[in-house]
Amino acid sequence: MTYLIEGETGEWEVVIGLEVHAQITSKAKLFSGAATEFGAEPNSQVSLVDAAMPGMLPVINKICIEQAVRTGLGINAQINLHSVFERKNYFYPDLPQGYQISQFLEPIVGEGIITLDMPEGPRDIGVERLHMEQDAGKSLHDQDPKRTFIDLNRSGVALMEIVSKPDLRSPEEAGAYIRKLRAILRYLGTCDGNMEQGSLRCDANVSVRPVGETELRTRAEIKNINSVRFVMAAIEHEAQRQIDVYEDGGEVVQETRLYDANKDETRSMRSKEEAHDYRYFPDPDLLPIDLTQEFVDEIKAGLPELPDAKKQRFIDHFGVAVDDAATLVADKDTADYFEAMAEASDPKLAANWVIHELFAVLNKDGLSISESPVSSENLGKLVALIADDTISGRIAKDVFEKMVRDGDDPAQIVADKGLKQITDTGEIETMIDQLIADNPDQAQQYRDGNTKVAGWFVGQMMKASQGKANPQMVNELLKKKLG
């Protein structure tokens, strides 16, 4: 679906590139042995290296290299066997060294592809590069009315900066890109993707141009957005702001902006520095990273099944609909939950119950699937009871409510409450005969051509059987008897 914005002078197209900063899953920082656990007391996880004490030298964390290579392979990217760490020089109060150790000219991962599942079909979004860098600390402005405090717990934490090409064309595509990338990272185990805790942050580069124009115009960068919803809202607002500037006869300036979610607006922070202003040069304390192809191949051999491959397997092996498969694999825990169910019950029915019934409960209570009050084993048992006609779908919803409330086994609930479905033809026929005998006027209406009255009979039958009569058998036998 083409996303165009109608302006006073015509239609405009938005061009978007995203820079995603993903914290590498590692127990230690990129160049020191300090811990990386979230939520620790301020400045309790800071080594002499992180604090930039004189004479301290960085030592590369091999696990972080492996995680970066694993991520590159997961996004079908070129792995560069030779890469170099460089110093990116700028001043910030929470950057103790006065520079950030990053990668610039020779990153560890080159171009890759992330495929999005969009309503109009698959969309391939190019990845320009993935490079490693160390995080800065954090400035705390709300601890004292006159002073700013510095917490260096994050200083030196390993990050992967994943830079997309300017291939995204709508806020919806940007949201889908972040969600897909986050899913891949979680499947790989290279980043937990928790945007609330800051382990996944996004900068959005936004520009606009009249429809039909091929040259890219000046972009503005929106920094440190910490939710998918806010990324989409920030892009939408910034695109409209730039269109208004152009249509008023002005020029968009290259700058860094922030998004204020409370006011739903972007505001200027500072003019955007060009790359040469950072005065990059190779870090003299770190040797180049020279990998062997065998090292890369070994990591590749150990990759897990990723979302796209899992989605196709769910379609081919379980017969799940394309859209349902995409929903199920978007989160690894959900995919695992479904697969545990599908192996023991009807897969299509299992998918339907996870996506509709279970998700409704989780969303209502704000729970993740790992916090589900109903285990995959028990929900699989419930689906199996529906599939073999032990209970009807209507009764199953009542059983499910009790499972959510008490965590009970579905078979035990059915046995204790006598909810087993009536599938005995003779018993159902007897009930139908009695119902027709008690309601001759309605029966005659049906025979006179008012077939809608069959629905009334079905309702009466389900009421008489307390919902336990097999609906399909009721419909078939009713038509036979009334006809």
C-alpha positions as semicolon CSV with decimal commas, in nm:
position;residue;x (nm);y (nm);z (nm)
1;M;0,000;0,000;0,000
2;T;0,147;0,333;-0,108
3;Y;0,165;0,587;0,175
4;L;0,131;0,937;0,037
5;I;0,060;1,261;0,220
6;E;-0,166;1,517;0,057
7;G;-0,023;1,869;0,077
8;E;-0,143;2,201;-0,057
9;T;0,089;2,172;-0,357
10;G;0,030;1,803;-0,430
11;E;0,121;1,461;-0,297
12;W;0,437;1,391;-0,097
13;E;0,630;1,073;-0,031
14;V;0,812;1,003;0,297
15;V;1,155;0,838;0,291
16;I;1,272;0,664;0,608
17;G;1,591;0,501;0,726
18;L;1,625;0,352;1,074
19;E;1,927;0,312;1,299
20;V;1,850;0,050;1,563
21;H;2,080;0,024;1,865
22;A;2,055;-0,327;2,010
23;Q;2,227;-0,418;2,335
24;I;2,424;-0,738;2,283
25;T;2,323;-1,022;2,513
26;S;2,640;-1,074;2,714
27;K;2,717;-1,099;3,086
28;A;3,013;-0,861;3,046
29;K;3,069;-0,532;2,864
30;L;3,237;-0,489;2,527
31;F;3,585;-0,405;2,658
32;S;3,571;-0,491;3,029
33;G;3,451;-0,764;3,264
34;A;3,196;-0,541;3,439
35;A;2,841;-0,681;3,466
36;T;2,556;-0,567;3,240
37;E;2,253;-0,660;3,452
38;F;1,963;-0,414;3,425
39;G;1,838;-0,226;3,729
40;A;2,154;-0,230;3,941
41;E;2,233;0,054;4,180
42;P;2,391;0,354;3,999
43;N;2,766;0,319;3,939
44;S;2,774;-0,032;4,089
45;Q;2,876;-0,200;3,761
46;V;3,169;0,017;3,653
47;S;3,524;-0,105;3,598
48;L;3,831;0,117;3,576
49;V;3,814;0,072;3,196
50;D;3,450;0,192;3,184
51;A;3,539;0,497;3,393
52;A;3,835;0,577;3,162
53;M;4,093;0,580;3,438
54;P;4,446;0,663;3,314
55;G;4,645;0,368;3,184
56;M;4,341;0,139;3,141
57;L;4,332;-0,057;2,815
58;P;4,026;-0,214;2,649
59;V;4,016;-0,590;2,588
60;I;3,761;-0,718;2,336
61;N;3,485;-0,951;2,457
62;K;3,483;-1,252;2,222
63;I;3,119;-1,332;2,301
64;C;3,017;-0,993;2,162
65;I;3,196;-1,066;1,835
66;E;3,016;-1,400;1,808
67;Q;2,682;-1,233;1,877
68;A;2,742;-0,968;1,609
69;V;2,835;-1,235;1,353
70;R;2,531;-1,441;1,452
71;T;2,307;-1,138;1,401
72;G;2,464;-1,062;1,063
73;L;2,398;-1,416;0,949
74;G;2,041;-1,391;1,079
75;I;1,969;-1,092;0,854
76;N;2,135;-1,254;0,551
77;A;2,420;-1,005;0,557
78;Q;2,780;-1,007;0,441
79;I;3,020;-1,095;0,725
80;N;3,344;-0,901;0,693
81;L;3,635;-1,118;0,800
82;H;3,842;-0,802;0,858
83;S;3,700;-0,516;1,064
84;V;3,842;-0,228;1,268
85;F;3,745;-0,039;1,584
86;E;3,773;0,338;1,561
87;R;3,746;0,628;1,799
88;K;3,446;0,855;1,743
89;N;3,541;1,181;1,913
90;Y;3,280;1,401;2,078
91;F;3,216;1,547;2,423
92;Y;2,927;1,442;2,644
93;P;2,917;1,449;3,027
94;D;2,844;1,073;3,052
95;L;3,115;0,973;2,801
96;P;3,420;0,938;3,030
97;Q;3,684;0,890;2,760
98;G;3,579;1,186;2,552
99;Y;3,533;0,945;2,262
100;Q;3,327;0,637;2,182
101;I;3,491;0,318;2,056
102;S;3,287;0,227;1,750
103;Q;3,330;0,107;1,391
104;F;3,306;0,327;1,085
105;L;3,497;0,252;0,763
106;E;3,530;-0,123;0,820
107;P;3,233;-0,264;1,018
108;I;3,202;-0,630;1,114
109;V;2,883;-0,680;0,907
110;G;2,801;-0,540;0,565
111;E;2,484;-0,530;0,357
112;G;2,186;-0,750;0,442
113;I;1,811;-0,790;0,389
114;I;1,511;-0,796;0,623
115;T;1,184;-0,914;0,466
116;L;0,862;-0,763;0,599
117;D;0,519;-0,926;0,586
118;M;0,301;-0,638;0,468
119;P;-0,071;-0,659;0,373
120;E;0,015;-0,598;0,008
121;G;0,285;-0,868;0,010
122;P;0,649;-0,919;0,115
123;R;0,881;-0,615;0,121
124;D;1,259;-0,649;0,122
125;I;1,430;-0,372;0,320
126;G;1,803;-0,331;0,275
127;V;2,043;-0,318;0,569
128;E;2,344;-0,095;0,505
129;R;2,566;-0,226;0,785
130;L;2,589;-0,359;1,138
131;H;2,871;-0,233;1,355
132;M;2,966;-0,278;1,719
133;E;3,019;0,007;1,961
134;Q;3,022;0,082;2,331
135;D;2,732;0,259;2,498
136;A;2,769;0,584;2,693
137;G;2,657;0,634;3,052
138;K;2,339;0,804;3,161
139;S;2,281;1,161;3,280
140;L;2,027;1,187;3,563
141;H;1,855;1,525;3,566
142;D;1,578;1,450;3,817
143;Q;1,785;1,374;4,129
144;D;1,865;1,731;4,229
145;P;1,716;2,070;4,130
146;K;2,056;2,225;4,057
147;R;2,286;1,939;3,956
148;T;2,305;1,656;3,704
149;F;2,433;1,320;3,823
150;I;2,608;1,060;3,609
151;D;2,544;0,683;3,621
152;L;2,814;0,488;3,436
153;N;2,652;0,145;3,464
154;R;2,578;0,151;3,091
155;S;2,918;0,291;3,000
156;G;3,095;0,031;2,789
157;V;2,790;-0,192;2,739
158;A;2,814;-0,362;2,399
159;L;2,580;-0,238;2,128
160;M;2,508;-0,340;1,772
161;E;2,401;-0,049;1,556
162;I;2,194;-0,186;1,268
163;V;2,152;0,075;0,995
164;S;1,883;0,031;0,731
165;K;1,895;0,175;0,383
166;P;1,640;0,453;0,312
167;D;1,398;0,190;0,177
168;L;1,107;0,239;0,417
169;R;0,815;0,440;0,285
170;S;0,558;0,461;0,567
171;P;0,523;0,462;0,945
172;E;0,360;0,117;0,915
173;E;0,662;-0,023;0,731
174;A;0,893;0,129;0,993
175;G;0,692;-0,037;1,270
176;A;0,693;-0,371;1,087
177;Y;1,070;-0,342;1,033
178;I;1,142;-0,291;1,404
179;R;0,910;-0,573;1,506
180;K;1,066;-0,811;1,254
181;L;1,421;-0,716;1,350
182;R;1,336;-0,754;1,719
183;A;1,191;-1,100;1,653
184;I;1,506;-1,209;1,468
185;L;1,728;-1,082;1,752
186;R;1,521;-1,269;2,010
187;Y;1,522;-1,591;1,808
188;L;1,900;-1,563;1,776
189;G;1,944;-1,478;2,144
190;T;2,166;-1,181;2,057
191;C;1,946;-0,909;2,216
192;D;1,642;-0,932;2,442
193;G;1,470;-0,653;2,245
194;N;1,329;-0,488;2,557
195;M;1,262;-0,130;2,450
196;E;1,123;-0,032;2,792
197;Q;1,459;-0,111;2,955
198;G;1,657;0,058;2,678
199;S;1,816;-0,255;2,533
200;L;1,661;-0,168;2,196
201;R;1,649;0,196;2,088
202;C;1,579;0,354;1,753
203;D;1,685;0,668;1,566
204;A;1,467;0,755;1,268
205;N;1,601;0,948;0,967
206;V;1,309;1,113;0,788
207;S;1,284;1,316;0,470
208;V;1,004;1,394;0,226
209;R;0,988;1,464;-0,147
210;P;0,715;1,532;-0,403
211;V;0,578;1,219;-0,568
212;G;0,783;1,146;-0,880
213;E;1,100;1,314;-0,754
214;T;1,393;1,068;-0,738
215;E;1,655;1,267;-0,548
216;L;1,664;1,239;-0,170
217;R;1,609;1,564;0,016
218;T;1,758;1,683;0,346
219;R;1,674;1,453;0,634
220;A;1,621;1,511;1,004
221;E;1,718;1,251;1,263
222;I;1,484;1,176;1,553
223;K;1,690;1,032;1,840
224;N;1,638;0,762;2,101
225;I;1,278;0,654;2,046
226;N;1,189;0,373;2,284
227;S;0,871;0,211;2,150
228;V;0,741;0,095;1,813
229;R;0,428;0,306;1,856
230;F;0,632;0,619;1,924
231;V;0,857;0,552;1,622
232;M;0,552;0,543;1,397
233;A;0,399;0,854;1,555
234;A;0,729;1,047;1,538
235;I;0,772;0,967;1,167
236;E;0,417;1,072;1,088
237;H;0,455;1,403;1,271
238;E;0,801;1,479;1,133
239;A;0,694;1,408;0,773
240;Q;0,404;1,650;0,806
241;R;0,630;1,912;0,966
242;Q;0,875;1,897;0,677
243;I;0,598;1,919;0,417
244;D;0,465;2,230;0,592
245;V;0,815;2,384;0,587
246;Y;0,857;2,324;0,211
247;E;0,506;2,443;0,125
248;D;0,565;2,762;0,325
249;G;0,871;2,831;0,107
250;G;1,131;2,725;0,364
251;E;1,409;2,466;0,364
252;V;1,446;2,166;0,593
253;V;1,778;2,176;0,780
254;Q;1,980;1,871;0,872
255;E;1,948;1,840;1,246
256;T;1,888;1,608;1,538
257;R;1,539;1,620;1,689
258;L;1,362;1,449;1,976
259;Y;1,006;1,318;1,990
260;D;0,782;1,435;2,276
261;A;0,514;1,166;2,314
262;N;0,306;1,380;2,553
263;K;0,274;1,664;2,301
264;D;0,301;1,439;1,992
265;E;0,563;1,660;1,833
266;T;0,931;1,663;1,740
267;R;1,160;1,938;1,866
268;S;1,506;2,047;1,755
269;M;1,796;1,936;1,980
270;R;2,102;2,040;1,781
271;S;2,231;2,079;1,427
272;K;2,343;1,744;1,290
273;E;2,716;1,687;1,279
274;E;2,856;1,537;0,964
275;A;3,066;1,222;0,995
276;H;3,398;1,405;0,954
277;D;3,317;1,621;1,257
278;Y;3,364;1,315;1,475
279;R;3,729;1,286;1,364
280;Y;3,724;0,907;1,337
281;F;4,056;0,727;1,348
282;P;4,152;0,362;1,422
283;D;4,175;0,297;1,795
284;P;4,547;0,250;1,870
285;D;4,470;0,028;2,171
286;L;4,278;-0,234;1,973
287;L;4,402;-0,464;1,699
288;P;4,184;-0,521;1,392
289;I;3,940;-0,812;1,417
290;D;4,048;-1,081;1,172
291;L;3,806;-1,374;1,158
292;T;3,843;-1,704;0,976
293;Q;3,576;-1,839;0,748
294;E;3,570;-2,152;0,964
295;F;3,476;-1,937;1,265
296;V;3,185;-1,786;1,071
297;D;3,074;-2,124;0,932
298;E;3,070;-2,275;1,280
299;I;2,840;-1,998;1,404
300;K;2,619;-2,036;1,097
301;A;2,584;-2,410;1,158
302;G;2,451;-2,338;1,507
303;L;2,183;-2,085;1,407
304;P;1,830;-2,163;1,525
305;E;1,527;-2,175;1,298
306;L;1,439;-1,810;1,228
307;P;1,092;-1,653;1,191
308;D;1,061;-1,680;0,810
309;A;1,166;-2,046;0,804
310;K;0,940;-2,127;1,099
311;K;0,648;-1,950;0,935
312;Q;0,689;-2,156;0,617
313;R;0,713;-2,477;0,819
314;F;0,393;-2,395;1,008
315;I;0,220;-2,341;0,674
316;D;0,359;-2,655;0,510
317;H;0,361;-2,897;0,804
318;F;0,062;-2,783;1,009
319;G;-0,156;-2,634;0,733
320;V;-0,185;-2,303;0,918
321;A;-0,310;-2,003;0,719
322;V;-0,040;-1,759;0,604
323;D;-0,161;-1,469;0,821
324;D;-0,200;-1,693;1,126
325;A;0,150;-1,834;1,078
326;A;0,295;-1,481;1,056
327;T;0,120;-1,387;1,382
328;L;0,240;-1,699;1,561
329;V;0,608;-1,666;1,467
330;A;0,630;-1,292;1,543
331;D;0,723;-1,385;1,900
332;K;0,945;-1,685;1,977
333;D;0,764;-1,775;2,298
334;T;0,430;-1,771;2,114
335;A;0,570;-1,993;1,838
336;D;0,703;-2,241;2,095
337;Y;0,370;-2,238;2,283
338;F;0,173;-2,306;1,965
339;E;0,406;-2,578;1,845
340;A;0,376;-2,764;2,176
341;M;-0,003;-2,756;2,128
342;A;-0,003;-2,840;1,758
343;E;0,190;-3,164;1,802
344;A;-0,081;-3,297;2,036
345;S;-0,400;-3,156;1,882
346;D;-0,557;-3,016;1,566
347;P;-0,303;-2,751;1,444
348;K;-0,552;-2,519;1,268
349;L;-0,784;-2,524;1,568
350;A;-0,486;-2,474;1,800
351;A;-0,377;-2,165;1,602
352;N;-0,728;-2,022;1,622
353;W;-0,745;-2,070;1,999
354;V;-0,403;-1,914;2,060
355;I;-0,462;-1,611;1,837
356;H;-0,819;-1,535;1,942
357;E;-0,908;-1,682;2,281
358;L;-0,569;-1,688;2,455
359;F;-0,446;-1,354;2,316
360;A;-0,772;-1,190;2,434
361;V;-0,703;-1,304;2,791
362;L;-0,336;-1,203;2,780
363;N;-0,410;-0,860;2,632
364;K;-0,685;-0,794;2,886
365;D;-0,454;-0,867;3,178
366;G;-0,137;-0,724;3,021
367;L;0,047;-1,058;3,030
368;S;0,310;-1,206;2,803
369;I;0,257;-1,561;2,680
370;S;0,526;-1,683;2,920
371;E;0,297;-1,557;3,199
372;S;-0,012;-1,731;3,058
373;P;-0,247;-1,871;3,325
374;V;-0,314;-2,164;3,090
375;S;-0,024;-2,391;2,994
376;S;0,029;-2,503;2,635
377;E;-0,029;-2,860;2,753
378;N;-0,371;-2,784;2,899
379;L;-0,484;-2,567;2,608
380;G;-0,372;-2,846;2,374
381;K;-0,589;-3,090;2,573
382;L;-0,886;-2,856;2,542
383;V;-0,843;-2,828;2,165
384;A;-0,818;-3,208;2,144
385;L;-1,152;-3,240;2,331
386;I;-1,312;-3,013;2,069
387;A;-1,149;-3,195;1,778
388;D;-1,274;-3,539;1,887
389;D;-1,627;-3,406;1,958
390;T;-1,604;-3,468;2,332
391;I;-1,723;-3,109;2,383
392;S;-1,860;-2,840;2,155
393;G;-1,684;-2,514;2,079
394;R;-1,943;-2,332;2,290
395;I;-1,886;-2,553;2,593
396;A;-1,510;-2,523;2,536
397;K;-1,530;-2,147;2,600
398;D;-1,691;-2,209;2,937
399;V;-1,424;-2,467;3,021
400;F;-1,153;-2,224;2,909
401;E;-1,285;-1,955;3,144
402;K;-1,249;-2,194;3,438
403;M;-0,900;-2,295;3,319
404;V;-0,796;-1,929;3,315
405;R;-0,944;-1,872;3,658
406;D;-0,826;-2,188;3,836
407;G;-0,563;-2,348;3,611
408;D;-0,754;-2,679;3,612
409;D;-0,714;-2,967;3,368
410;P;-0,985;-2,941;3,096
411;A;-1,070;-3,312;3,096
412;Q;-1,127;-3,298;3,472
413;I;-1,354;-2,992;3,437
414;V;-1,560;-3,169;3,168
415;A;-1,591;-3,483;3,384
416;D;-1,674;-3,297;3,706
417;K;-1,941;-3,078;3,547
418;G;-2,086;-3,343;3,313
419;L;-2,016;-3,134;3,003
420;K;-1,947;-3,417;2,762
421;Q;-2,113;-3,354;2,427
422;I;-2,415;-3,558;2,328
423;T;-2,327;-3,733;2,003
424;D;-2,568;-4,023;2,028
425;T;-2,795;-3,997;1,724
426;G;-3,082;-4,174;1,893
427;E;-3,079;-3,944;2,194
428;I;-3,068;-3,631;1,978
429;E;-3,347;-3,764;1,751
430;T;-3,569;-3,826;2,054
431;M;-3,514;-3,470;2,175
432;I;-3,588;-3,327;1,827
433;D;-3,908;-3,534;1,793
434;Q;-4,029;-3,401;2,126
435;L;-3,939;-3,043;2,031
436;I;-4,129;-3,065;1,699
437;A;-4,427;-3,225;1,870
438;D;-4,437;-2,944;2,126
439;N;-4,411;-2,671;1,859
440;P;-4,627;-2,772;1,558
441;D;-4,685;-2,412;1,443
442;Q;-4,312;-2,342;1,403
443;A;-4,265;-2,676;1,230
444;Q;-4,539;-2,588;0,981
445;Q;-4,381;-2,248;0,915
446;Y;-4,059;-2,426;0,815
447;R;-4,249;-2,661;0,584
448;D;-4,426;-2,361;0,430
449;G;-4,088;-2,217;0,325
450;N;-3,979;-2,009;0,624
451;T;-3,642;-2,184;0,663
452;K;-3,520;-1,920;0,906
453;V;-3,726;-2,085;1,177
454;A;-3,470;-2,369;1,174
455;G;-3,240;-2,137;1,372
456;W;-3,506;-2,110;1,641
457;F;-3,527;-2,489;1,665
458;V;-3,148;-2,515;1,693
459;G;-3,148;-2,259;1,973
460;Q;-3,422;-2,451;2,158
461;M;-3,234;-2,777;2,116
462;M;-2,911;-2,632;2,255
463;K;-3,106;-2,486;2,545
464;A;-3,279;-2,817;2,616
465;S;-2,947;-3,005;2,603
466;Q;-2,770;-2,736;2,812
467;G;-2,540;-2,676;2,514
468;K;-2,419;-3,036;2,508
469;A;-2,584;-3,157;2,186
470;N;-2,349;-3,173;1,886
471;P;-2,449;-2,865;1,679
472;Q;-2,369;-3,026;1,344
473;M;-2,578;-3,334;1,423
474;V;-2,862;-3,114;1,550
475;N;-2,867;-2,914;1,224
476;E;-2,858;-3,224;1,003
477;L;-3,126;-3,415;1,195
478;L;-3,353;-3,109;1,228
479;K;-3,355;-3,053;0,851
480;K;-3,429;-3,420;0,797
481;K;-3,714;-3,428;1,053
482;L;-3,869;-3,095;0,950
483;G;-3,838;-3,175;0,581
